[in-house]
Amino acid sequence: MSGRFSAFRHSSYSRYFISRFCTSLGAQIVSVSVGWQMYDLTQNAALLGWIGLVQFLPALVLVVVTGVTADRFGRRNVMGLSVFVEMMCALAILALAVSGRFEPFWVLATLTVFGVARAFYSPASSSLAVNLVPKEDFANAVGWVTASWQLASILGPVLGGLLYGLGGPIAYGTAVVLFLSAGTMVLTIPKPAQKNAREPTTLSTLLGGFSYVWKEKVVLGAISLDLFAVLLGGAVALLPVYARDILELGPSGLGLLRAAPGVGAVIMIGIITAFPIRDHAGVILFVCVALFGLATMVFGASTLAWLSIFALALVGAFDMVSVYIREILLQLWTPDNVRGRVNAVNSVFLGASNELGEARAGFMAHFFGVVFTVVAGGAAAIGVAAAWAFLFPAIRKARHLHPDEIH
């Protein structure tokens, strides 16, 4: 297998790819179904914020533990165990839906445990990929893993919306099966080579990921740019409100809204794969983050379904560039013995930008209104892109993605 599919020459990576796709698909189905059911029962936008918050906090609180766990223990085993815990959480939500006890307290408590599992899953799964392929195939592997996540972001919401239309238990039951398949698949991967951290467990060891990110300004700038842009500009948590009250599309329409960013992202990853970023990487990064903010503003102000879906597709496309550049920088610049801890820090940044961003959007919309929240968030993302271009000149001047060529 050559060129565009070079990562799939390695059977361990193929299994890893399938496992991550099934996990992402299951998580998307749970997310869209829980979000719709919670808002449909309560009409309380603040609860949509709480859904994001309880899934983010475990990653923040456990960051020093999750990273060291990924570095000291088998990343494959940590990844597999985490998926099985996610499966049990989906099973618990299924039980709540079937029993008629789908109440905010119990749902949020279950999602908190789900967040703990995700906190361990994220650094272990991100760090495992580099142990499964040779260095020359890693950029290709990152592209395909990112594409699989985005494909799940397309299929998951649409599938979740359709399945939820047939019944909440059907949607949650499907997620349980996907998590079971993913956990089983990852445990069939032969034990990969991993440079385990051997130093004694000290405060310095636990904080090694933070130390590395702070020292490497290019990595710090790249992941913090994504953090603040999506934290302030993210609108995913409010899509149930747009689907139900503004665009009047129903649960299947919510699936289309949730899928639109993934469609744009997959198109963009196809463009990046066909025409790799070979020059002016830093400028491209900042321009795309600003365009992400602009597309968010268009979506926020739109009352037309077709324009809203198109704007969300652009949101996903421009965000994809940031994700792609950040992942390559993060994995190729990081030594293997601290990669788990660095990815744990990155998972906190991702959680802050996604789940905490959802909490920010939900709480802000509760007080200031949905449309104002989304439009103001898009404008803030544009401001972040401009500010980071001056705060991190090394990124702005970066022409290539590989650490040997970027300076």
N, C-alpha and C positions, 0 to 999 in steps of 0.2 A: 504494500500500500504506500503510495507516494504523496509528496506534496501536501495538498490540502487535508488529507486523511492520515498523515504520518503518525499521529498519536495512537491511532487504533491498531497499529502494528503490534502493540503490547496488550496482551489479553487481560492483564491486571487492570490496566487503565480502562479497557472496555467495560469491565464489570463495575469499576468505580463510577464510570460515566452513567451507566444504567441505574445504579443505586442512587446517585445524586439526582438524576432526573425524576425517579419515582418519589423520592423524599420531597423535592420541590413541588411536584404536582400535588402530592397529598397535602402539603402545607398550604398551598394556594386554595384548594378546595375547602379546607377547614376555615381559612381566613375569610373567604367571600361568603360562606354559609353562615358563620358565626356573626359577621358584621351585619348581614341582612336581617337575620333572625332577631338579633339584639335590638336593632333600630326599629324593626317592624313591631316589636312587642312594646317598646318603651318610648319611641320618638324622642329619645334623649341623645343629642350629639355628643355630650360629655362622656357618655359610656363608650362611644367609639374611641375617644381619647384614652380611656382607661384600658381598653383592649390592647392598644399599642404600648402603654406604659408598663403594664404588668409583664409583658413579654420582653421589654428592654431591661428592666431593673436587674434581673438575675445576671445578665451579661456584664453589667457594670459592677455589681457587688462581688461577683465571683471571678473577675478578670485575672487576678494573680493566680488563682487556683486552676482555672481551665487551661491557661497557657502552659503551665508547668506539667499538668497532666498529659497534655498532648506531646510534650517533649520527653517526658520520663517513661511513659507507658506506650504500648503499641497504638499508634494513631488509628489503625484499622479497627481494633477492638473498642476504642473509645467512640469512634464514629458509629459502629454497629450497635453498641449498647444505648447510645443516645437516640438512635432511630427507634429502637424498641420502646423506650420511654415515651417518645412522641406517639407511638402507636397506642400505648395504654391511655394516654391523654385523649386521643381521638375516640377511643372506646368509651371513656368516661363521658365525653360530651354526647356521644351517641346514646348512652344510657339516660342522660338528663333529658334529651329530646324525646326519647320514647316514653319516659315516665311522666312527662309533663312538668318536670321540675327545672326547666330551662330558665333559671333565675340568675340575675347579675352576679350575686355573691359566688355561687357555685361555679358558674362559667369562668369568672375571673380567677378564682382559686385554681381551677384546672389549667387555665392558660398560663398561670404563674409557673406551675410545674413544667408545662410545655416550654416556657421560656428558659428554665434551668437546663432542660435537655438541649435546647438550641444553643445555649451558652457553651456547652461542652462540644457539641457537634461542629460548630463553625470553625474553630481553630484546628481541630483534628482533621476535618475533611479538607480544608484549604491547604494544610501542611502536607497531607498525604499525597496529593497529586504529584508533587515534585519528586517523590520517592518512587514513582511508578514509571516514569519516562526519562530518557536521557536528556541532558540539557538542551541539545539541539532541537528536540521535539516539544520543549516545554511551552513556548509561545503558542504553538498549534494546539496543545492540550488546554491551555487557558482559554483560547478562543472557542473551542468546542464545549468546554464546561460552562462558559458564560452563555453560549448559544443555547445549551440545554436548559439552563435556568430561565432564560428568556422564553424559550418554547413552552416551558411549564407555566410561565407567566401568561402566556396566551391561552393555552389549552385549559389550565387549571380554573381560572375564573369562568370561562365559558362553560366548561364541564360542570363546575360547581353550581353555576346559576341554573343550568338545565336540570341537574340532579336534584337541586333544592326545590325546583318547580314540581318535581315528582314527589318530593317529601324530604324533609331534613334528615331523617334517619338513613335514607338511601345515600345522600351526599356524605354523611359522616362514616357510614359503613364502607363506602368506596375508599375513603382516605385510610381507614384501618387496613384494608387489603394492600394498598400501595405501600404503606409504612412496613408492613410485614414482609413484602417482597423486597423492599430496599434493604432492610436489615439483614435478611438472609443472603442477599447478593453480595453485600460488602464483606461478610464473614467468609465467603468462598475465595476471596483474594488471598493468594499465598503471602506469607509474612514478608513484607518488603524490608529492604535495607533502610536503617534509620540511625543517624548519629545521635544517640541518646545523650542528654545532658548528664554529666558525671559529677559536677561540682556539688558540694554540700548545699542543702536547702537553707539559704539565708535570705535576708530582706533584699540584698542586691540581686540574688538569683531570681526571686519572685518578681522583681521590678525590672528584670533585664529587657523585656519587650518595650517598656516605656523608655528606658535609657537609650535603646537603639533608635527608636523612632525619633526621639528628641535630638539625637546626635546627627541623624541623617536628614538634613533639611529638605531635600528633594522629596523623600518619602513622606515626611511630616506635612509638607505643603500640599502634596497630592491628595492624601487621605483626609486632611482637615478641610480642603476645598470642597470635596464631595460631602463631608459631614455637614458643613454649614449651609451649603446650597440646597441640599435635600431636606435638612432640618427645617429651614425657613420656607422652602418652596414646595415641599411635598403636599399633595392633595389627595392621596389614596384613601385616607381614613374618611374623607367626606364624600366619596363616590356614592355610598348608599343614599345620602341626602339628595344629591343631584339626580340619581336614578329614580328615586321615589317622588320627590317633591318638585324639582325644577324641570327636569326633562320628561318625567312621567313615563319611564321605560319599564319599570317592574324588575323582578329578580333576574330575568334573562338579559334585560338591558344592562343591569349592573355587571353581569358577566362580560358583556361587550366592552363596557367602559374599562373594567379591570384588565381586559385582554389587550386593549388598544396600545398601551405603552410597550407591551411585549412584542406586538407586531412591528412597531417602529424599531425596536431594539434589534430584532432578528434581521430586519432589512439592513440596518446599519452594520451589524456584525458581518453580514455577507459582503457589504461594500469594503469593510476594513480587511476582511480575509482576501478578497480579490485584489484590493489596492492597499497594501500595508502602509502604515504611517512610517515613512522613511525620513522625513525632514519636518522641521518646524512643529515638533510634537507639543511643545509648551504652548505656543500660540493657538494651535488647534484646540487644546484642552480648554483654555480660557474662553475662546469664542463659543465653543459648544456649551459650556456651562451658562454663559449669558443667553444663548438661544434657548436653553432649557427653561430659564426664567421667563423669557418672552412667551414661549409656547404655553407655559403655565398660566400667565395672565390672560391669554386668549381663551383658554379653557374656562377659567374662572368667570369671565364675563359673558360667555356664550349661553344662549338659550335654545340653540339649534342642535339637534342630536348629531347630525353629520359633521358639523364644525367642531363640536366637543370631542367626538371620536378622533377626528383628524388631528386636532391639537394635542390630544393625549398620545397619539402615535408619534408626533414630533417630540414630545416630552421624553418618551422612551428612547427614541433614536439619539437625541443629543446626550442623554444621560449615559447611554451605552458607551460612548467614547470615553467618558470619565472613568467608568468601571473598567474598561479594557486597559487603559493606560495605567491606572492605579494597580491592578492586579499584576501586570507584568513587572512594574517597578518593585512592588512589594516582594514578590516571590524570588525574582532573580537577584535582588540586592541583599537578601537576608541570608546569613549563614544558617545551615541546616540545624545546628544544635540549639538555636534560639528561635527557629521559625515558628514553632507552636506559640511561644509567648508573644511574638510580634503579631501573629495572626489573631491572638486573643485580643490584643489592643485594637487591631483593625476591626474585629467583630463588634467591639464596643462603639467604635466610630460608626460602623454600619448600623448598629442598633440605634444609636443616637439619631442618625440621619433618617432611619425608617420608622422604627417603633416610637421613639421619643418624638419624632416629627409628627407622627400620627396623633400622639397625645397633645402636642402643641396645637395642631390644627383643630382637634375636637374641642379642646377647652376654649380656644380663641373664638371658634365659630359659635360656641354657646353664648358668649358675651357680645361679640361684635357682628355676628352674621356670617353665613357661609361664603357668599360671593366676595365680600370685603376681605375675608381671611385668605382666600385663594389668590386673588389679584395682588394683594399686598405681599403675600409670600413670594410670588413670582418676581415682583419688583425687587424684593430683598435679595433674591438669588442673583440677579443681575449686579446688584451692588457688591455682593460677595466676590463675584468673578473679577470685578474691577479692583477691589481692595487687595485680593490675593495676588494679582498680577504685579502689584507694587511691593507687597510684603515678601514675596518669594521670587526675586528676580532670577534665581537659578533655574526655576521651572520655566519662566517666561522665555529665557534664553536657550532652553534645552531644545536640541534639534533631533535627538535620537532617544530611544527607550532603553538601550542596553547600557549598564553602568560603565562599561569600558569606552563608550562612545559619547556619553551625554555631556561630558565636560568640554 
